[in-house]
């Protein structure tokens, strides 16, 4: 378990995006709505 560096929420080890504040662990920043939707659409296309 680890805490989100932006909001402090306790999250699982494999989490890539905080569900509370949208902090992206790969890019190390909060991502915008547009970035989130783009990533989400790409994930859905690959399923």
Secondary structure, 3 states (H helix, E strand, C coil): CEECCCCCCEECCCCCECCCCCEECCCCEECCHHHHHHHHHHHHHCC
